Amino acid sequence: MVDASGQGLDGHQPDAIKPKDLRSFIFEREIAEVYLLLDFLSGRADKNLSNAFKGAGMPSIGVSESGKDSPPPPPISPGGADAAFTQAWIGAICSIKWPPEEPDKRPPSSLATTLLLAKDHLNSAAAPANGLSIAFSLMVAGDDEYRDERHARRRNYVARMLGRAEEPMPVKPDNEAASRTSLARQGYPTLVKTAATFRRWIGRINLFLVAWLALTCFLSWHVAIGHALVLRLDALEAARITLYKQIPGTEVTPERPPLGATTPAPAQTTVKIYCPSTEFERLREATFDNPAQRRLCFELADNRFKYRVARENLADWLALWAPLKSYAHWVCGGRRCLEDNELVKSRTATNDQWAASLLEVLATAVLPLCYGFLGAGAAVVRGIWRRMRDSLLTPRDLRLALSQLALGAVIGACIGLFITPGPGSAQEGAALFNGPVALSASALSFIAGFGVEGVFQAMESLIRRVFNVSDGKETKETP
């Protein structure tokens, strides 16, 4: 068998294609597609095979070579003329066999007329699906009857990459029972490789989305941990300030006059050290003036200890982003980017500000990109699944899916341009285009990536509103 380009299905160039072979090729494809359409219409609850030939009349089955008229149409059933037409058309289709088992006295022109008209009526009844989409959906998501062939192709691809000998492709016996997938391959042989490529891309997209989901979840959890650590530090600092306010104020004590002096020395202000230490071990051995002093000192020691623990956790959290600072130091010649007299002695003293700035960037720029791409990927997988379920899959859907992934990433990266941060943090809330729904930047990016078309329509509406651009519709002036 050959394809439409004149090449054999095994990839070899055949000899001259005879008209008889071309006729056989066309008839085999048309018959396979018609049977696929019949199977599709008869197997769905929302489609009715009786409506396919409604108003089509009787099929043109021609006149035999002996001069006798065609067989009379079947009697009209209780269902009416439409049911009779349906029975006549299905009977005429089933009577067409190619190649014929015995010399068929009916001319090929009448057979072709019946077959093409049946294909036209069945495609109209199957809308929005058609023969191509049904066949392609079956080849992409069909059964496992061609599993050995797919595995052999995959092994041969690896063998070619490694420079090894390829194994022969498995040959199916001629007497093997036909199936829907074999009918699809027979009806559209040129789409076999395209369907295999589509199937591989579906697997790649699914694996990539799983990996992207893991990366997004890790980054989201990482940002949540950093946000919690920064809030913990702020809470400990606020608690320490509250404790300081509970400490009694300064004491005014007169200085002892020197020996032999006749006038007392002026009073001087001295600040007493309220707590002898901030370490638990030393506080346990110290003496206090009253229970209130002991309680405040132990609370300060506990606050100091928790603060050091929080700063150590924050330093560990920032260790993942240490290469960013290392790159900056490399740009500055392998050292810190300040003069020696301006450097902070402690390298961890800037962790608080560095963590706050890094969290702002991750929450408002990086995470929206990740969630936008993830939303676009979810929309792509859902769209392919829905079209595959309804037998609407076509070869161009792969290009559309990849384009939607790219648009989702772009929208996710640019979503920060259209949001208004909340009063506390960029993660608290955002409103798109001054809308009534408040969402976080990451949630908004996921929704934007999932519904790219809706976002672009909203952007077009925003452009018309901001720049006062007409949408092309003429409005009547009121007199």
Buried (B, 14 or more C-beta within 10 A) or exposed (E): EBBEEEBEEEEEEEEEEEEEBEBBBBBBBBBBBBBBBBBBBEEBEEBBBBBBBBEBEBBBBBBBEEEEEBEEBBEEEEEEEBBBBBBBBBBBBEBBEBEEEEEBEBEBEBBBBBBEBBBEBBBEBBEEBBBBBBBBBBBBBBEEBBEEBEEBBEEBEEEEEEEEEEEEEEEEEEEEEEBBBBBBBBBBBEBBEBBBEBBBBBEEBEEEBEEBBEEBEEBBEBBEBBBEBBEBBEEBBEBBEEBEEEBEEEEEEEEEEEEEEEEEEEEEEEEEEBBBBBEEEEBEEEEBEEEEBBEBBBBBBBBBBBBEEBBEBBBEBBEEBEEEBEEEEEEEEEEBEEEEEEEEEEEEEEBBEBBBEBBBEBBBBBBBBBBBBBBBBBBBBEBBEEBBEBBBBBBEBBEEBEEBBEBBBBBBBBBBEBBEBBEEBBBEBBBBEEEEEBBBBBBBBBBBBBBBEEBEEBBEEBEEEEEEEEEEEEEEEEE
